[in-house]
Amino acid sequence: AESKKEQAVAAPAERPSVWDSPNTAVGTDRLNDIETRLRAFPEGFTIHPKLQKMLDDRHQQFADGVVDWGLAEALAFGSLVLDGHPVRLAGEDSQRGTFSHRHAVLVDHVTEEEWTPLRNLDPEQASIRVIDSLLSEFAAMGFEYGYSVEAPDTLVLWEGQFGDFVNGAQVVIDQFLTSGEDKWGQLSSLTLLLPHGFEGQGPEHSSARLERFLTNAAEHNIRVAVPASTAQYFHMLRNQALHPARKPLIVLTPKSLLRTRDSFSPVSELSDGSYRTVIADTTVTGDARRVLLCTGKIYHELARHREKQEIGDVAIVRLEQLYPFPSKDLDEILGAYGDAELCWVQEEPANMGAWRFMSRYNFVEMGRSTRGIYRRESASPATGNSKAHTREQTALIEQAFA
């Protein structure tokens, strides 16, 4: 018979839960220190005047207690490397950011020398690389997936120039990213940053194909998130780096929202807050005839319409994480609204986005019936006609409150 000691050695270690919640807050003094160091340049380094204005505006916002998307990301990365967690970000336009919001690598306006502030915060910091990759989603994502497997302590991120282009790496997603753990026990915490949002830019620049990731989601194999505020993005990145359960993270990142002040968070939400999978409505907290559930950019459009029209009987609850689905947290929030009608609102056509995933599985499991508000079914994601887009978007938002 085996001894108790031998039995203890043979017992497999308990796997960390996907619902574990590491502390992702960073103290105000630390945030102030990182922001100051991000603005330190070598003597004689000349920044382009337009970029200098953007950096000055960003600093002034921070001084006023507000954080935009680019700074929230830089503060997340900076706090991680200062605590000894390496970071690696690669994509076709990742140094600047497709929408000119990041500027992680600065270029001297006169000499063309490069300077990466995040690599020069402290001599003892962990490494950080921000890389402009070759123009191949398949090759670049495949490499970063392998890197994430072999460097488990590094936050490895691959960014699509637009989320639509991720389909160029569909083989990597299907064969490795979403199924590698189930097939081979191979763990990866690769993070995909996929710009997503319907803004009239046409079928090739609107959708990261959320529905495809949700179709592949099972057995807690991945995380799928759509942050709608800068604090949530900050905590989401830190959560991914610090979480004991290594899972790929799919993030649908913003485009126009990058410059929408409604989505900018107070600094206090970075220092005192945490990553939240569902965010309740603080405006309409009881007596509602309808509850709108949504995720991402559409939340801010719905909230602006409600405020403009002075509608006081419709609550808006936003899901920041779609998978693993936070049914417990959501059920607690919805309990406050009794028998109010429940609607899922999305920008995407009915056959895309999260609607079918939500209606077939999650609402059924929760014992709730719901109605979907969306664009009509379509073979391609979005119209390329600006007027048609505006007409569709307006009708969708008005329908949500009708």
N, C-alpha and C positions, 0 to 999 in steps of 0.2 A: 504494500500500500504506500502511496505517496505521502510524504510528510506534509505538514501544513505549510512549511517553508517552500517546498517544491510546488505545491498547489498555488501558492501566492505568486511565485515567479511565473508559472505557466498561465495565470489568468490574464486575458488581454486587457489592455488599458481602456478605460471608458473614453469614447470619443466625445470631444466637446460638442455642445449643442449649437445649432445655428441661431438659437434664440439668446445665447449668451450676449451680454452687453458690456463691452469694455468701456472704461472711462475715456471719453474722447474730448473732454473739455480742456482748455489751455488757459492758464491764468492771464489776467489782463497785463501784468507787468511783462510776462514772456511775449505776449502778442505785440506789445509796444516795442520791445527790444528787437524782435524779428523784423517788424515793419521799418524800424530805423536802419537796420543793417541792410535791408533790401534797397535802400536809397543811397548806399555808400558806393561810390565809383572811384576807380583809379584817378590819380591826379592827371589832369589834362584830357580826360575822356570826354568826347564831344557827342552829345545826344542830339538827334534830329529835333528841331524845334517843335514839330507837331507831336512827336512822341513825348518830349519833355512836358508839354502841356497836359497830355493824358496822365502822365505820372504825377504831376503836380495836383491835378484834379482828384486823382485817386487818394493821394496823401491828405488832401483837405477833407475829403469825405471821411477818411479814417479818423482824422482829428476831431471831426464832428460826431464821431461815434457810429459810423455806418461803413459797411464792408461790401464792395462789389464782387463780382464773380472771379475776376482775375486775381484780386488780392486774397480772397478767401482761399483759393487754391494754393497760392504762394505761401500763405500762412500755414496751411495744412502740411504742405511739403516741408517748409522750413522747420516746423515743430517736430516733424518726424526725423529729419536728418540730424537735428541737434540732439535728439534722444537716442541716436544710434541706429535708426532704421533706414537703410538705403532706399532710394527711389530711382526708378527708371521710366521715362516717358518717351515713346516713339510714335511717329506718325508722319504723314506726308507734308504737314504744315504745322508741326507741333511747337517749334521754337517761337514763332510769332503767334500762332493760333489762327485758324482759318478766318476768324472774324476780328482779328487784330485786338484781341482782349488780353492775351497772355504776356507776350514779350519777355519770355523767360531768358532768352539769349539776346543781349543788346549788341548793336554794331555801331562802332564809332563813326559818326557822320563824315569825318575827314579821312581817317586812316584805314577804315574798314576792319579794325581789330575788334574781336569779339570779347564780351564780358558777360558772365553768367552770375548774377548776384547770389543765387541759391547755392552755388558751389563755393562761395566765399563768405559764409556767415561766421564760421569759426574753424580754426585749424584742426580741432579734434572732431569735427562733425563727420557723419557718415557720407558716403558718396551719393551724388545725384547726377544723372545724365538726362538731358533733354535733346532728342535726336530727330532731325528731319530724315525720314527714311526714303528709300527708293519708291518709285511710283508703282508699287505692287502690294495690294492688300493681302493677297494669299501668302507671298513670301515673307512680308514683314510680320504679319500676325503669327504665322507659323514659327518664326524665329523667337518672337516674344513669348509665345506659349512655352516653347522649350526652355527659354531663359527662366521663366517663372517656376517651372518644375525643378530646375537645378539650383535655383537661388530662392529657397522658401522664405528667407527672412527679408527679401526685397519686395517693395511695392512696385510691381511691374504693370505699366499701363500702355495700351495701344489705342491710338486715337484715329478715328476716321475723319477725313477732311469734311465730308458730310456723312451722316449715318447711312444714307442710301448706298454708299459705296462698299459697305460691309459685305454685301452679297458676293463680292469678288473673293472673299475668304470663306465662303460657306462650307467648303470641305473641311477646313480647320475647325470650324464651329461644330459641325455635325460629328466628325470623326474623333476629335480630341477634346475640345473645350467642354462640351455638354455631356459627353459619355465616357471620357477617359477614366474617371474614378470608378464608374460602374463596371467597365470592361477589364481594367488592369489594376485598379486601386491606385491609380496615378493621380496625385493631388496637384492642383494648380490654383493660384489665387490671382490669375491674370484679370486685370480690369480693362474693359472696353469702354471708351468714351465715344459716344455716337451722337453727334448733333442731329436733333429731331424737332420737327414742328412744321405745321401747315401755315405758310406765310405768303402763298401766291407765287412761289418760285418754281412750280412745276413738278412733274412726276419723278425727276431724277434728283431733286434737292429738297425733299419734304419728309421722307419717312425712313427710319432705321429698321423698319419691319419688325416692330414689337411683337406682332403675332407669331412670328417664327420662333423667337426665343421662348415665348410662353408655351408654344406647342412642345418644345423640347424640355420644358421644366418638369421634373419629377424626382421623387426621392431626395429632395433638398440638394439637387446637384449644382444649382447655380443660384445667384441672387440677381434679381431684376429690379432696378430702381429708377425713379424719375423725379429728381429733386426739383422743387419749385422755389427754393430760396437759397441764398448764399450760405446761410448757417447750416442748412441741411447738407449742402454739398461738402462743406468743410468737415462736418462730423462723419459723413458717409465715407470720405477718403480715409480719415483717421481710423474709423471703424474697420475698414477693409484691411488696413495695415496691421492693426492690433488684435484683430479677432482670432481666437484660437482655432476656429474651424476654417480651414482653407478651402474656399469655394471661389470659382470665377464670379466676377461682378459685372453685370451689364448695366451701364448707366446711359440713359437717354438724356443728353446734355442740351442746354438751351442754345438758341441762336439770337432772335430778337430780344429774348428775355435778358440777354447779357447786358443790355442797356435800359432795362425797365426798372425804374427805381422801386416800384412796388415789391420787387423780388430781392432787393438789397436788405440785409439783416443788420440789426444793431450789434455792435461789438460784444455786448453783454451775452448774446446768445451763443457766441463762440466760447466765452469764458465760463458760463454757467450752464449752458444747455447740453443736449446730448442728441444722438441720432434717434429720430422718431419715425416709425413705419407708417403711422397714420396721424394726421393733424386735424383736430376738431375745430368746429366753427366757434369763434368767441363772440360773434355778433348776434346770431340767432341760436340761442341755447335751449329753448324749449318750444312749446306751441308752434310748430311748423306744419304747414300743409304738405310740404314736399322737402325731401333731402336730396341734394345733388351730390353724387359721388363722382370724382374725377381725378385726374393725375396730370401733373406737368403744367405747361403754359396756359391751357384752357382755364385753369383755376383763376388766374388773374383777370382774364377777360370776363368770366362769369361774375367775379366779385365787383369789377368796375361797373358792369351793367346793372347789377343789383343796387349798388350805391347810387348810380345816376338816376335810376327809375324809382328810388326810395321804396324798394320792395322789402318788407319786413317779415314775411312769413315763409321764406325759402332759405333753408340752411345749405351750406356748401362744405362738404367734408372731402379732404384730399388725401389720396393714398400716395405715400412717398415710396413705398415698396410694394411691388405686385407679386413677387415670389421670393422666398416662401410667403404665402399669403397670410397677412396678419389678422386672421379671423377673430381671434380673441379680443385684440385691441379695438377692432372695428365694431364688434358686437357691443362692447361696453359703451362706445360713443353713440351708436344708433339707438341704444336702449333709452336714451333721454328723449327721443322723439316719438315714442309710442307707435301709433299706427300711421304715421305720416307716409305718404307715397315715396317710394325709393326709385331714383332714376340714375342710371349710369350715363355720363356725358363724355363724349370723345370727339376729337377733330376728324379722326380717320373714318373711312367708309365702314359699313357694317361688317364686311368680311375681313377687315383688318383691325389693327389696334387690339385692345384688351377685351372688347365686348363679348366675344364668344367664349373666351377663357373665363370671364367673370360669370356669365349667365349660365353656362353649362355645368360649372363645377362649384365655384365658391359660394354663390348665392343659394344654390340648391343645398349645399352642405350646411349653410347657416339657417336654412329653413325660411328664407325670405324670397318673396317675388319682387321683381324689379322690371323697369321699362328702360329700354335703351334709346338714347338720342345721339344720332350720328349722321354722317353723310350716307347717301344711298350706296349700295354695293357697286363696286367698280373693278375693272380689270387692271387698271393702273392706279397708283396711290392718290394722285392729286392733279388738278387742272393747272395748266400753265398760263391761263388767262387771268390777269390781275382782277378785272372787274367780276369775273365769274367766281373767283375765290372769295372776294369780299361779300358778294351776294350770298354765297353758301354759308360763310362763317356767321354773318349777321342772322340769317334764318335759323341756324343751329342754336345760337345763343338765345334768341327770342323764344324759340320752341321750349327751351329748358325752363323758362319762367311762365309760359302760357298757362 
